[in-house]
Amino acid sequence: MIRGMRSAVAFLTVLPIGGRKGGESPGEGGIAWYGAVGALVGVLLGATMAGAWELWSPLVAAALTVVAWAIITGGLHLDGLADTADAGFAAVPRERRLEILRDVHHGTFAVVAVALVLLLKFSLLASPRREDAVAALLVAPTIARAAVVLVASRMAPARAAGLGRGFRDEAGVFPMAACFAFAMFAALVAFGWVGLIALAAGLGFAALLSAGLRLRFGGMTGDLLGALIELTEVAVLLAGAAILQHGPSGAFPVRAWL
């Protein structure tokens, strides 16, 4: 169990815990810990936002938090998003798209996609209330990584070998249940019972995006998993912002601690 946790943290973040890095799957039962790693990332980002808020303006705090987001994850998912954008929007046959995913060079589609995602994250975190931003940060990384396990693991791999194959082979009932439990817990802690709306929005968006990626690429790859995480994080942040603006007026659980 501990080995699986270390494997997942090492695979999804740059935190120096001595686990494995890279490869074709999280390995060592790491997929079951995707939701937990998302929660860890959310806590670190929430602490960054709260600390930066005390020193600078909300806009600067939001910008520094987005920077920390990229650093903590090592830009892994942003790189997947960039490759997916270049390949997905190219007017070429499916086989050529899979080749473009392997290309380390990034084109216009990649730059635009990454810029738009970072802009959306920044704008959604530049909240007038610190507790709102921290609540959104706690839930978005957790739901996004859980959604990958719950949705993308049911997709066939696009290649015979690679992360898509390893991910599909290792994802089972227990990893899916564990990730769903972490996602639900984070949603309830951040927003109370209305957090289930954010959870449903994140899972629903991930399911729709996965279907679109399957049509475009024929299956799942590591780059597509990264893109799925990045875009689902944005979808959850959007849902969270709507909940905070239009939801019940009662205090959310996380606000009592801040």
Secondary structure, 3 states (H helix, E strand, C coil): CHHHHHHHHHHHCCCCCCCCCCCCCCCCCHHHHHHHHHHHHHHHHHHHHHHHHHHCCHHHHHHHHHHHHHHHCCCHHHHHHHHHHHHHCCCCCHHHHHHHHHCCCCCHHHHHHHHHHHHHHHHHHCCCCHHHHHHHHHHHHHHHHHHHHHHHHHCCECCCCCHHHHHHHHCCHHHHHHHHHHHHHHHHHHHHHHHHHHHHHHHHHHHHHHHHHHHHHCCECHHHHHHHHHHHHHHHHHHHHHHHHHCCCCCCHHHHHC
